[in-house]
Structure formats: structure tokens, C-alpha cells
């Protein structure tokens, strides 16, 4: 298959997926309006966290920050609007946050001007838990320490800083910027859009999959065993290589570009 054909195919798939999700989101907003939501008015809400071992947060058309603080409860705060439609709740040993689905259109260039700004404050006792983040649209900024970190961007932007033992980041559209310490295993997937990842510790195992868009991975100056599977697109590497290295990077590029860079 030619590079042009592969690129057209990837773009067609992404366009179909984005269109389908947007239609589904509009239907879902009508179906779930008023269900399981906070009452209109309050600008903050809390949840106890005793026994919590995981965090699950989904953002749709909002600007959300996740930070840790010296407190005993998880706290969700709005800087300007009320929290009508937002949910902060326990589901077994998992703490969940859901933003309201109001049927926003991703295809309007000015949609983000009306996005809510919300902050999730987590007590330091939750530092090091597993976390799953999902950005449907909007922006999500995270600063903290996690064990297993899983992040998906379907549209919008994600920025993560802190540390994690493992990280799995996927960008289907939009952008993700990941800056993490202590990562041992990492998996990065780009179907469209852009992902940049800066790991300050030498990872033992990294998997890269780029089907469209661009991925840039920066790792410490060390020796790596790089296994390449490039059917179209480009894989550029500045890393030292040796097949005997225990630091393995598996890179698959079917369209788009993957860059492997040496950090400071």
C-alpha cells in the first residue's frame, strides 16, 4: 500500500469515528439529562476516600485540573459556574468523576470559549493510586503521582506531569503531553493528532503505535533495543542502539511520524 493510500485510509477512519461519537454524544445527553446529577447551584462538592484504590475521570467539553492537596476528602470545585450536571461519587473502591454531556459540537471552532473550568482536589492519601482519564473534548491537566496511569484523548487536549509506574496513553484526535518520572513500562498509541512523551527514567519496555499523526518520545541517554515495523510514514531515532540491551522499544508506524529523542 502506498503512503498516500495509507494516509487517506487513516483519515477516513478517524473522520468516521469522530462523526459517530459526536452523534452518539448528542443522543446520550438527551437520554441522561437530569439523571444522577448534582443539584443546580453549588460550586463545590466532596466525597470521602477511605478505601479508594483507583480514580476514573471522564471530561466532555470542559477545562479540568487535577491536583493533590493537604486534606481528607476529594473535592470538586468550579471557578465560576455551578456544578450542575457534574458527578463526584464512589463506585466500590473507585472514585469517579463525570462531567455533564450537553451535546457540544466539536466542529464549531469557538466551542471551548464556553467551557467550564473545574478543579478536582485529591487528598495526598490517594497519591500512588491507579488512574484512568478520558478526554472526549475540552482540556484536562493533571499533576500527581500514580501507579498504573491510563489516558485516552478522543478530542481536545491532555497534559500530565508527575510520576507513574506504568503509563498507557492513546490519542485518537487532539493532543497529549506527558511528562513523567519513574516509568518502567509505557504504551503510546496515536490514531490521529499529536502525542509528546518525556520520560525522565530509563523505561524497560515501551510500545509505540502510530497509524496517523505524530508521536515524539524523549528518554534518557542510554542504550536501547529498538524493534521497527514501518509500513508507511517515518520513524526517526537519535538513540543509541544495541540488540542486547534490556531496554526495549517496539515501534510500529503505518502512517504518520514517530520520533525517538534523547533527553537532557
Secondary structure, DSSP 8 states (H G I E B T S, - for coil): --HHHHHHHHHHHHHHHHHHHHHHHHHHHHHHTTSS---TT-SEEEEE-TT--EEEEEEEEEEEEEEEESSSEEEEEESSS--TT-EEEEETTEEEEE-------TTSTTGGGG-EEEEEEEEGGGTT-EEEEEEEEEEEEEEEE-SEEEEEESSSEEEEEEE-SEEEEEESSSEEEEEEES-SEEEEEESSSEEEEEESS--SEEEEEESSSEEEEEE-SSEEEEEEEESSSEEEE-SEE-TT-S-EEEEEESSSEEEEEE--
